[in-house]
Amino acid sequence: MIYLGIIEDDAVVRETLVDFFRQQPDFTCLLSAGSVEEFLLQWEPDLVLDVVLSDIGLPGKSGIKGIPLLKKRAPGCQVIMLTVYDDPEKLFQALCAGANGYLLKHTPLLKIKEGLLTAMEGGAPMSPGIAAKVVAYFHPKTSNSLEEKITPREAQVLRAVEEGLTNKEIAIRLSISLETVKSHIKNIYQKLEVNSRHLLIKGGFGKTVHPPK
């Protein structure tokens, strides 16, 4: 059995989470509150919590400032942030403060549960977009690094893809075969560590390289 606590100032969100986890056979929600201060005040000395799911934007102390207080109260307790903030600054403030995971509020309830189970197994649950920010932070795709990876021809293909051209249109523009275009795109995927045209366009990598005129 996993003993859970929830800190969330939005009463509707808090009750939704409480009701959901109370219906899960492997969870028991023992404590919920609308602020860090209220949560700590209600946390009886003999109450054992395995994991706390906490918002960041709270009245009084923020969820980030609450992390070390929760950890001091129960060093073995896993603290998972559940928040609307997806900016890198909040993310790394939370991780540096000791958060064990970082989930966004639009995460489906079953995925939140899966994340808490992951944390209890020693993992660090993160929403996909958040995990991508962590990877980008430690492996930044700078202009110089991209230009070192991408050949001049691949840069031309990359720009064309981001303009929305089809493979056939790219082949006509660059006067190369359709198979050559496909080969270039495959190489670009590998070098930029993406696996779809959508991610390639969304990443805006072409703006940081300068193909020949």
TAZI-V30267 format. One record per pair of residues at least 12 apart in sequence whose ideal C-beta (glycine too) atoms are under 8 Angstrom apart, sorted by the first residue. I is the first residue (numbers start at 1). J is the second residue. If there is no record, write none. Layout:
i = (I I)
j = (J J)
This chain:
i = (1 1 1 2 2 2 2 2 2 2 2 3 3 3 3 3 3 4 4 4 4 4 4 4 4 4 4 4 5 5 5 5 5 5 5 5 5 5 6 6 6 6 6 6 6 6 6 7 7 7 7 7 7 7 7 7 7 7 7 7 8 8 8 8 8 8 9 9 9 9 9 9 10 11 13 14 14 16 17 17 17 17 17 17 18 20 20 21 24 26 27 27 30 30 31 31 31 34 34 35 35 35 35 36 36 36 36 36 36 36 36 36 36 37 37 39 39 40 40 40 43 48 49 49 50 50 50 50 51 51 51 51 51 51 51 52 52 52 52 52 53 53 53 53 54 54 54 54 54 54 54 55 55 55 56 56 56 56 56 57 57 57 63 63 63 64 64 64 64 64 64 65 67 67 67 67 67 68 68 71 78 78 78 78 78 79 79 79 80 80 80 80 80 80 80 80 80 81 81 81 81 81 82 82 82 82 82 83 83 83 83 84 84 86 86 86 86 86 88 88 91 91 91 92 100 100 100 101 101 101 101 101 101 101 102 102 102 102 103 103 103 103 103 104 104 104 107 141 141 141 141 142 143 143 146 146 146 146 147 147 147 149 149 150 150 150 152 152 153 153 153 154 154 154 154 155 155 155 155 155 156 156 156 157 157 157 157 157 157 158 158 158 158 158 158 159 159 159 160 160 161 161 161 161 161 161 162 162 162 162 162 162 164 167 167 167 185 188 192)
j = (26 27 28 26 27 28 50 51 116 117 120 28 30 48 49 50 51 21 27 28 29 30 49 50 51 52 53 116 29 30 31 32 39 43 49 51 52 53 18 21 29 31 32 33 52 53 54 32 33 34 35 36 39 52 53 54 55 58 63 66 32 34 53 54 55 82 34 35 55 57 58 59 55 34 105 32 34 109 29 32 53 82 109 112 32 109 113 113 113 117 113 116 47 49 43 47 49 58 59 58 59 60 61 54 58 60 61 62 63 65 66 69 70 60 61 52 66 69 70 73 73 74 74 77 76 77 78 120 77 78 79 80 116 119 120 70 77 78 79 80 80 82 112 116 66 67 70 79 80 81 82 81 82 83 81 83 85 90 94 83 84 85 81 83 94 81 90 93 94 97 99 97 79 94 97 98 99 97 98 98 100 101 116 119 120 98 99 100 99 100 101 102 103 115 116 119 125 94 99 101 102 103 103 104 105 107 112 102 103 104 105 104 105 104 127 129 130 133 133 137 130 133 134 137 119 124 125 115 118 119 123 124 125 126 125 126 127 130 115 125 126 127 130 127 129 130 127 192 203 205 208 208 208 209 192 205 208 209 208 209 210 191 192 188 191 209 211 212 174 184 211 184 187 188 191 206 209 210 211 212 174 211 212 170 174 181 184 185 188 188 200 205 206 209 211 206 209 211 173 174 185 188 197 200 201 206 200 201 204 205 206 207 201 181 182 185 197 200 205)
